[in-house]
Amino acid sequence: MKKIILTLLPLAGAALVNGQSISPQVIASAGTHYSAGNAQLSWTIGEPVITTVSNGSNIITQGFHQTLLTTTAVEEQTVAGVNVSVFPNPTADVLNINLVNNLKDLQLDLFDMNGKLLQARKIGAVEGNVQISMNEYARANYLLRVYSIDGSVNYTYKVQKMNAH
């Protein structure tokens, strides 16, 4: 009985010990981070070495300041009652967004593949068909995101712009 208690006591103690938790930090001679609404500004000074080490779940980056990266998945989300179709794709001049059974105000954002916002537009609940002129954009791939502010509608489409014939 004594052996069992002496064996279980260290295991129980190990279960109560919590590991160290660290949030993402930058160690530099100077720098700060400002945030207001949708805009963020971060800067640092004094990071001459560039190295990134990863062990699967943890990443340590030394060197130039790394911004927070947001990844957008390109997939359709099925939402009851709302049907969004984007056509023609690929397109040379005009991209049509057809909204069927839409009861919400939506936001439409067009990004290049570097994540730069090229166009932002609000779509009213009563609008059924919206057109985006692609004439001013170069031949490339773009991301079109159609979403509601409350998150109940969220579609992202990969749009290919072709040269006009």
C-alpha positions as a Markdown table, in Angstrom:
| # | Residue | x | y | z |
|---|---|---|---|---|
| 1 | Met | 0.0 | 0.0 | 0.0 |
| 2 | Lys | 2.9 | 2.3 | 0.9 |
| 3 | Lys | 4.5 | 1.7 | -2.5 |
| 4 | Ile | 1.3 | 2.5 | -4.4 |
| 5 | Ile | 0.9 | 5.8 | -2.5 |
| 6 | Leu | 4.5 | 6.8 | -3.1 |
| 7 | Thr | 4.1 | 6.0 | -6.8 |
| 8 | Leu | 0.8 | 7.9 | -7.2 |
| 9 | Leu | 1.9 | 11.0 | -5.2 |
| 10 | Pro | 4.5 | 12.2 | -7.7 |
| 11 | Leu | 2.1 | 11.6 | -10.6 |
| 12 | Ala | -0.6 | 13.6 | -8.8 |
| 13 | Gly | 1.9 | 16.4 | -8.2 |
| 14 | Ala | 2.9 | 16.4 | -11.9 |
| 15 | Ala | -0.8 | 16.7 | -13.0 |
| 16 | Leu | -1.2 | 19.9 | -10.9 |
| 17 | Val | 1.9 | 21.7 | -12.3 |
| 18 | Asn | 1.0 | 24.0 | -15.2 |
| 19 | Gly | 3.5 | 24.7 | -18.0 |
| 20 | Gln | 4.6 | 28.1 | -19.1 |
| 21 | Ser | 2.4 | 30.0 | -21.6 |
| 22 | Ile | 3.9 | 32.7 | -23.8 |
| 23 | Ser | 2.1 | 35.1 | -26.1 |
| 24 | Pro | 3.7 | 36.3 | -29.3 |
| 25 | Gln | 6.4 | 38.9 | -28.5 |
| 26 | Val | 9.1 | 40.9 | -30.2 |
| 27 | Ile | 12.3 | 41.6 | -28.3 |
| 28 | Ala | 13.9 | 44.7 | -29.8 |
| 29 | Ser | 15.8 | 47.8 | -28.7 |
| 30 | Ala | 12.7 | 50.0 | -29.6 |
| 31 | Gly | 9.2 | 49.5 | -31.1 |
| 32 | Thr | 5.5 | 49.6 | -30.4 |
| 33 | His | 2.1 | 48.6 | -31.8 |
| 34 | Tyr | -0.9 | 50.8 | -32.4 |
| 35 | Ser | -4.4 | 49.7 | -33.2 |
| 36 | Ala | -7.5 | 51.7 | -34.1 |
| 37 | Gly | -10.6 | 50.2 | -35.7 |
| 38 | Asn | -9.4 | 48.2 | -38.8 |
| 39 | Ala | -6.0 | 49.8 | -39.0 |
| 40 | Gln | -2.8 | 48.6 | -37.3 |
| 41 | Leu | 0.7 | 50.0 | -37.2 |
| 42 | Ser | 3.7 | 48.1 | -35.7 |
| 43 | Trp | 7.4 | 48.9 | -35.8 |
| 44 | Thr | 10.6 | 47.7 | -34.3 |
| 45 | Ile | 14.3 | 48.7 | -34.4 |
| 46 | Gly | 17.4 | 46.6 | -33.8 |
| 47 | Glu | 16.8 | 43.1 | -35.2 |
| 48 | Pro | 19.8 | 42.4 | -37.5 |
| 49 | Val | 19.5 | 38.6 | -37.6 |
| 50 | Ile | 16.8 | 36.7 | -39.6 |
| 51 | Thr | 16.0 | 33.2 | -38.4 |
| 52 | Thr | 12.7 | 31.2 | -38.2 |
| 53 | Val | 12.6 | 27.9 | -36.2 |
| 54 | Ser | 9.5 | 25.7 | -35.9 |
| 55 | Asn | 8.7 | 22.5 | -34.1 |
| 56 | Gly | 5.2 | 22.0 | -35.5 |
| 57 | Ser | 3.0 | 23.9 | -33.0 |
| 58 | Asn | 5.5 | 26.7 | -32.0 |
| 59 | Ile | 7.2 | 29.2 | -34.2 |
| 60 | Ile | 10.0 | 31.5 | -33.2 |
| 61 | Thr | 11.1 | 34.2 | -35.7 |
| 62 | Gln | 14.1 | 36.4 | -35.1 |
| 63 | Gly | 14.9 | 39.4 | -37.3 |
| 64 | Phe | 12.6 | 41.7 | -39.2 |
| 65 | His | 9.3 | 42.4 | -37.7 |
| 66 | Gln | 6.6 | 39.9 | -38.8 |
| 67 | Thr | 3.1 | 41.1 | -39.1 |
| 68 | Leu | 0.0 | 39.1 | -38.0 |
| 69 | Leu | -1.0 | 37.0 | -41.1 |
| 70 | Thr | -4.6 | 36.2 | -41.8 |
| 71 | Thr | -5.3 | 33.2 | -44.0 |
| 72 | Thr | -8.5 | 33.1 | -46.1 |
| 73 | Ala | -9.8 | 29.8 | -47.3 |
| 74 | Val | -11.3 | 29.7 | -50.7 |
| 75 | Glu | -14.5 | 27.7 | -50.3 |
| 76 | Glu | -18.2 | 28.1 | -50.5 |
| 77 | Gln | -20.3 | 28.1 | -47.4 |
| 78 | Thr | -23.8 | 26.9 | -47.7 |
| 79 | Val | -26.2 | 29.2 | -45.8 |
| 80 | Ala | -29.9 | 28.4 | -45.7 |
| 81 | Gly | -31.9 | 30.8 | -47.8 |
| 82 | Val | -29.0 | 32.7 | -49.4 |
| 83 | Asn | -27.6 | 31.8 | -52.8 |
| 84 | Val | -24.6 | 33.7 | -54.2 |
| 85 | Ser | -23.3 | 33.0 | -57.7 |
| 86 | Val | -20.4 | 34.7 | -59.4 |
| 87 | Phe | -20.1 | 34.6 | -63.2 |
| 88 | Pro | -18.4 | 34.5 | -65.8 |
| 89 | Asn | -15.3 | 33.2 | -64.3 |
| 90 | Pro | -12.8 | 33.6 | -65.8 |
| 91 | Thr | -13.8 | 37.1 | -67.0 |
| 92 | Ala | -12.3 | 39.7 | -69.3 |
| 93 | Asp | -14.3 | 42.8 | -68.3 |
| 94 | Val | -17.4 | 42.5 | -66.0 |
| 95 | Leu | -18.0 | 40.2 | -63.1 |
| 96 | Asn | -21.6 | 39.5 | -62.1 |
| 97 | Ile | -22.6 | 38.7 | -58.6 |
| 98 | Asn | -26.1 | 37.3 | -58.4 |
| 99 | Leu | -27.8 | 37.2 | -54.9 |
| 100 | Val | -31.0 | 35.1 | -54.5 |
| 101 | Asn | -33.1 | 35.2 | -51.3 |
| 102 | Asn | -30.8 | 37.7 | -49.7 |
| 103 | Leu | -32.4 | 39.3 | -46.6 |
| 104 | Lys | -29.2 | 41.0 | -45.2 |
| 105 | Asp | -27.0 | 43.9 | -46.0 |
| 106 | Leu | -23.7 | 42.4 | -47.3 |
| 107 | Gln | -20.2 | 43.6 | -47.8 |
| 108 | Leu | -18.3 | 42.8 | -51.0 |
| 109 | Asp | -14.4 | 43.0 | -51.0 |
| 110 | Leu | -12.1 | 42.4 | -53.9 |
| 111 | Phe | -8.5 | 41.5 | -53.1 |
| 112 | Asp | -5.4 | 40.8 | -55.2 |
| 113 | Met | -3.4 | 37.6 | -54.3 |
| 114 | Asn | -1.1 | 39.6 | -52.1 |
| 115 | Gly | -4.1 | 40.5 | -49.8 |
| 116 | Lys | -4.3 | 44.2 | -50.9 |
| 117 | Leu | -7.9 | 45.4 | -50.8 |
| 118 | Leu | -8.8 | 46.7 | -54.3 |
| 119 | Gln | -12.5 | 47.4 | -54.0 |
| 120 | Ala | -15.0 | 47.5 | -51.1 |
| 121 | Arg | -18.7 | 47.8 | -51.6 |
| 122 | Lys | -21.9 | 47.5 | -49.5 |
| 123 | Ile | -24.7 | 45.6 | -51.0 |
| 124 | Gly | -28.3 | 46.2 | -49.8 |
| 125 | Ala | -30.6 | 43.4 | -48.9 |
| 126 | Val | -32.9 | 44.3 | -51.9 |
| 127 | Glu | -30.1 | 44.3 | -54.5 |
| 128 | Gly | -30.3 | 41.1 | -56.6 |
| 129 | Asn | -27.5 | 41.6 | -59.2 |
| 130 | Val | -24.2 | 43.5 | -58.7 |
| 131 | Gln | -21.6 | 44.0 | -61.3 |
| 132 | Ile | -17.9 | 44.7 | -60.8 |
| 133 | Ser | -15.8 | 46.2 | -63.7 |
| 134 | Met | -12.5 | 44.3 | -64.0 |
| 135 | Asn | -11.2 | 46.4 | -66.9 |
| 136 | Glu | -8.8 | 48.4 | -64.7 |
| 137 | Tyr | -7.1 | 45.3 | -63.3 |
| 138 | Ala | -4.3 | 43.3 | -64.8 |
| 139 | Arg | -4.5 | 39.7 | -66.0 |
| 140 | Ala | -4.2 | 37.7 | -62.7 |
| 141 | Asn | -6.1 | 35.9 | -60.0 |
| 142 | Tyr | -8.2 | 37.8 | -57.4 |
| 143 | Leu | -10.2 | 36.9 | -54.3 |
| 144 | Leu | -13.8 | 38.1 | -54.0 |
| 145 | Arg | -15.3 | 37.9 | -50.5 |
| 146 | Val | -19.1 | 38.4 | -50.0 |
| 147 | Tyr | -20.1 | 38.4 | -46.3 |
| 148 | Ser | -22.5 | 39.8 | -43.7 |
| 149 | Ile | -21.3 | 41.8 | -40.7 |
| 150 | Asp | -22.8 | 39.2 | -38.3 |
| 151 | Gly | -20.9 | 36.3 | -40.0 |
| 152 | Ser | -23.9 | 34.3 | -41.1 |
| 153 | Val | -23.1 | 34.8 | -44.8 |
| 154 | Asn | -19.4 | 34.2 | -45.8 |
| 155 | Tyr | -18.4 | 33.3 | -49.4 |
| 156 | Thr | -14.9 | 33.6 | -50.9 |
| 157 | Tyr | -14.4 | 33.1 | -54.6 |
| 158 | Lys | -11.2 | 32.9 | -56.6 |
| 159 | Val | -11.7 | 35.0 | -59.7 |
| 160 | Gln | -9.5 | 34.8 | -62.8 |
| 161 | Lys | -9.1 | 38.0 | -64.9 |
| 162 | Met | -8.3 | 37.3 | -68.6 |
| 163 | Asn | -7.2 | 39.7 | -71.3 |
| 164 | Ala | -10.0 | 41.1 | -73.5 |
| 165 | His | -10.0 | 39.7 | -77.1 |
